[in-house]
Amino acid sequence: MSDNETPFKEWAILELMGHRRLAGLVQEVQIGGASFLRIDVTTDGQTTTQYYAPAAVYCVTPTTE
C-alpha cells in the first residue's frame, strides 16, 4: 500500500479457504512488514480478533453492521 491509499476498513463477510465464512469489521493491517486482513467478530457480546493472510481469502463481500 502506498502512502496516499486509504487502508481497507469495512463491515464485510470474509470467505476463507476451507469453506469458513466470518462476518465482522474487516481491515487491512501490517504485521512484521506483511499485509494481513484483521477481522473483529462479535458473538454473544464478546469480540474476537483474527488475522488472515490475503492468500487465504477467496471472497470479501461488503455489508452493513
C-alpha positions in Angstrom: 0.0 0.0 0.0 1.4 3.4 -0.9 1.2 6.4 1.4 -1.7 8.0 -0.4 -4.0 5.0 -0.3 -6.6 4.6 2.5 -6.4 1.3 4.2 -9.4 -1.0 3.8 -11.8 -0.9 6.8 -15.4 -2.1 6.2 -18.1 -4.4 7.6 -17.9 -7.5 5.5 -18.4 -11.2 5.1 -15.0 -12.9 4.7 -14.9 -16.2 2.9 -11.8 -18.3 3.5 -10.3 -21.4 2.0 -11.6 -24.4 3.9 -15.2 -23.1 3.5 -15.2 -20.8 6.5 -17.4 -17.7 6.5 -17.0 -15.0 9.1 -18.8 -11.7 9.4 -17.4 -8.6 11.1 -15.3 -5.5 10.8 -12.5 -6.3 8.3 -9.5 -4.1 8.0 -6.1 -4.2 6.4 -3.1 -4.2 8.8 0.6 -4.6 8.7 2.4 -7.1 10.9 6.1 -7.6 10.7 6.1 -5.7 7.3 3.5 -8.1 5.8 -0.1 -7.3 5.0 -2.9 -9.2 6.7 -6.7 -8.9 7.0 -7.9 -8.4 10.5 -11.5 -9.4 11.3 -13.2 -8.5 14.6 -16.1 -10.9 15.1 -18.7 -10.2 17.9 -20.7 -13.2 19.2 -22.8 -13.1 22.4 -21.3 -9.7 23.4 -17.7 -11.0 23.1 -15.4 -9.7 20.4 -12.7 -12.0 18.9 -9.9 -10.7 16.6 -8.4 -13.0 14.0 -5.7 -12.2 11.3 -5.6 -13.9 7.9 -3.1 -13.7 5.1 -4.7 -12.4 1.9 -3.9 -15.7 0.1 -6.3 -17.5 2.5 -9.2 -15.3 1.4 -11.3 -16.0 -1.8 -14.1 -13.6 -1.3 -14.9 -10.3 0.6 -18.5 -9.2 0.5 -19.1 -5.7 1.9 -22.2 -5.4 4.1 -23.6 -3.3 6.9 -23.1 -3.8 10.6 
